[in-house]
Amino acid sequence: MSIDAAGFRLISTSVLNYRIVVPSTAVLFVGDILKLTDSDKGFVFYAKVTDITHDTPPGADAADPTLCVNLHPLGLVDHDGGFRPPITAPTNFSLVSRPDSADLDFLKRSMGDLEVGQMRAGLGVLEGVTVSLPSETLSSHMGVFATTGMGKSNFMKVLCASAMSLRKFGVLMVDPHGEYVTGYRLRDRRIKGLIEYTEAKQGISVYSTRPPDERKRYGLKELRLEHDDFRMGDLGFLYDLSLPLVEVVESLDSHPGSDVIDFFINEGVDSLPSPLKTTSGIGRHPEITDTLRTYALGPLHMIQRRVETIVEENRVFFHRYGSSIPAIIEDLAQNKVVLIDIPGVGERGELFALSTMTRAILNAHKQHTLSEEETIPQQVMIAIEEAQRVLANANQSTQVFRECVMEGRKFGVGLCLVTQQPKNIDPRILAQLNTYIVMGLSDQQDRNIVAGNAKQNLTSMSNEIQTLARGDAVISIQGTPFPVSTRIHLFEDYLDRLNVAS
C-alpha cells in the first residue's frame, strides 16, 4: 500500500525530527525519501525515513494497527524554487507523499557528469534520477567504504568506465589480481573487465607484468620500473625499520636509486673501509661509501638484505633501465584510465609500484603548477585499494600519500581511498575527503567514524548504512543538498548500455 492522504498522520514535528503515522500495510523502507507539502506555509519539505516501529502513538486506536515512522529532515523548497536547509518545520497534518522524478529536479541539477548509479527508492530505483559525481571535484579526494562483498570493486569499475567515456580526468589504479582488466569467472557467471568497453578503448591504457603472448592478445603494454624510480625512503614504507635503520635510510635518501642499488648489490657493505681510516671513499660510489663508513655493520647488512629483496621480489617489472612512468604520466595527461596490471605480484610489490608512481605523478604536477605555463594542470585521481595499509594512524613513513592528501588538490592530484576499515585510517586524512561513497558497513565504530568525518550529516543514516544491500550506497557529494541513497550500476549491465549507446 502506498502512502496517500487517507492513510497517514504527521503527528510530531521539529526542526530536527519529524514523525508520521501510516497504516501497518504501508510499504516503507529505511532510506526512503518522502515529500511533505505544507499548504499553509507554501513550502515543500523533504525528509528521509530513519526508523520504523509498531508503537501505538498517544490517543491512537489500538485496534487500528499503524506504523510510526521517524523522519530526518533534509531541507525545503522555498517560494522561489530554491532548496534550503531545514530551518523551519512543516505544519502538523501536512500532506505526505512519495516524490517523483519531477519533484527532484533541484537534486538532478546539482549532480555532476560522472554517472555511477540511480537514486534508490524502496527496493527499486527512482527512474529518471541519475546519480553522478562532479568530475571537477575528484582532486579533492574521495573515500569508498564497504565491508567485503558489498560491491567496492563493482563501483570502481563503474567509475572507471564513466571516466573512460567522459575523458575529463586521468585515473591510476593498481590491479594486483587482474580483475579490473580482463575480468574473471565467478561460479556460473562471468565478471567482465574494463578492456571490454570497446567503444571507449582509446580511454584506457594497461601496463602489465603478464607474459608477452598474453599482453599481445589483450593489447597490454609491458610494465617496467627502473632503479632510478626507487628511493631509499621507500624502505620505510615497505618494512618496519628500527631507529638505527631509519638513520641509514635517511642518510641515503637523496642519492639516486640506481647508485644505491648498485652499491648494495654489486659492492656491498663489506667493501667499506674502516671508519678509522682518513682516506677518501673507494669504489664506484665514493659519496655513498663516505656516508656509510661510520655506521655499524649490523644495520648496514640488514639494509643491504632489504634492498636485495626489493630487487629480487620485483624482478618481473623492476629493471636497471627503461621506466614506464613517463608514458604513464603522458597517458594520464590525456585523461585516460591507467591500470597497473600485476597479477601474482605480492603486496609489498604492489605498494612499491604504487608509491613510486604516486611520487612521480605528484612531482610532475608540482613542476607544471610551479612553472610559468598558464594551462591548468590536468586532474588525476589515484586509487588506493586497502588504503588502511598506507594511511593508518601510526604509520608516519608513507609521506608521499600524506602529501597527496594534504596538498595534492592544489596540483590537481586526488586520492581515492578504498577500504573496509575506515576506523584504521588516520582521522586527519578522512577529514580531507570531500566525496564519500558509503556502502554496507557492519561495524558500528566504522559507521561512526565515517559519519563523524563526512562533510554532510550522515549520523541519522546509521541504520540505513548498516542495512544496505550489496551494490547500494549512500553517497555524500560535494555540492548536493543532502546525501543520496544510490543503487550503483551493475558493471556488466552498464557496460552493455555504454557499448550500445556509443
HELIX and SHEET records of a PDB file:
HELIX    1   1 ALA A  102  LEU A  104  5                                   3    
HELIX    2   2 ASP A  105  ARG A  109  1                                   5    
HELIX    3   3 SER A  135  SER A  140  5                                   6    
HELIX    4   4 LYS A  152  LEU A  166  1                                  15    
HELIX    5   5 LEU A  194  GLU A  196  5                                   3    
HELIX    6   6 THR A  198  GLY A  203  5                                   6    
HELIX    7   7 PRO A  212  TYR A  218  1                                   7    
HELIX    8   8 HIS A  227  ASP A  229  5                                   3    
HELIX    9   9 ASP A  234  LEU A  238  1                                   5    
HELIX   10  10 LEU A  243  LEU A  252  1                                  10    
HELIX   11  11 GLY A  257  ASP A  262  1                                   6    
HELIX   12  12 PHE A  263  GLU A  267  3                                   5    
HELIX   13  13 VAL A  269  SER A  271  5                                   3    
HELIX   14  14 PRO A  286  LEU A  292  1                                   7    
HELIX   15  15 LEU A  297  GLU A  313  1                                  17    
HELIX   16  16 ILE A  325  ALA A  333  1                                   9    
HELIX   17  17 GLU A  347  LEU A  370  1                                  24    
HELIX   18  18 ALA A  387  ARG A  389  5                                   3    
HELIX   19  19 GLN A  399  GLU A  407  1                                   9    
HELIX   20  20 GLY A  408  PHE A  411  5                                   4    
HELIX   21  21 PRO A  422  ASN A  424  5                                   3    
HELIX   22  22 PRO A  427  LEU A  430  1                                   4    
HELIX   23  23 GLN A  444  ASN A  453  1                                  10    
HELIX   24  24 THR A  459  MET A  461  5                                   3    
HELIX   25  25 SER A  462  GLN A  466  1                                   5    
HELIX   26  26 PHE A  491  ALA A  501  1                                  11    
SHEET    1   A 6 ARG A   9  THR A  13  0                                        
SHEET    2   A 6 TYR A  18  PRO A  23 -1                                        
SHEET    3   A 6 THR A  66  VAL A  77 -1                                        
SHEET    4   A 6 PHE A  43  THR A  53 -1                                        
SHEET    5   A 6 ILE A  33  ASP A  38 -1                                        
SHEET    6   A 6 LEU A  95  SER A  97 -1                                        
SHEET    1   B 4 ARG A   9  THR A  13  0                                        
SHEET    2   B 4 TYR A  18  PRO A  23 -1                                        
SHEET    3   B 4 THR A  66  VAL A  77 -1                                        
SHEET    4   B 4 PHE A  83  ARG A  84 -1                                        
SHEET    1   C12 GLY A 124  LEU A 133  0                                        
SHEET    2   C12 LEU A 114  ALA A 121 -1                                        
SHEET    3   C12 VAL A 484  ILE A 488 -1                                        
SHEET    4   C12 ASP A 472  SER A 476 -1                                        
SHEET    5   C12 THR A 435  VAL A 438 -1                                        
SHEET    6   C12 MET A 142  PHE A 145  1                                        
SHEET    7   C12 VAL A 413  THR A 419  1                                        
SHEET    8   C12 VAL A 380  GLU A 385  1                                        
SHEET    9   C12 GLY A 170  ASP A 175  1                                        
SHEET   10   C12 VAL A 337  ASP A 341  1                                        
SHEET   11   C12 ILE A 204  SER A 208  1                                        
SHEET   12   C12 LYS A 221  GLU A 222  1                                        
SHEET    1   D 2 TYR A 184  LEU A 186  0                                        
SHEET    2   D 2 ARG A 189  ILE A 191 -1                                        
SHEET    1   E 2 LEU A 225  GLU A 226  0                                        
SHEET    2   E 2 PHE A 318  HIS A 319  1                                        
END                                                                             
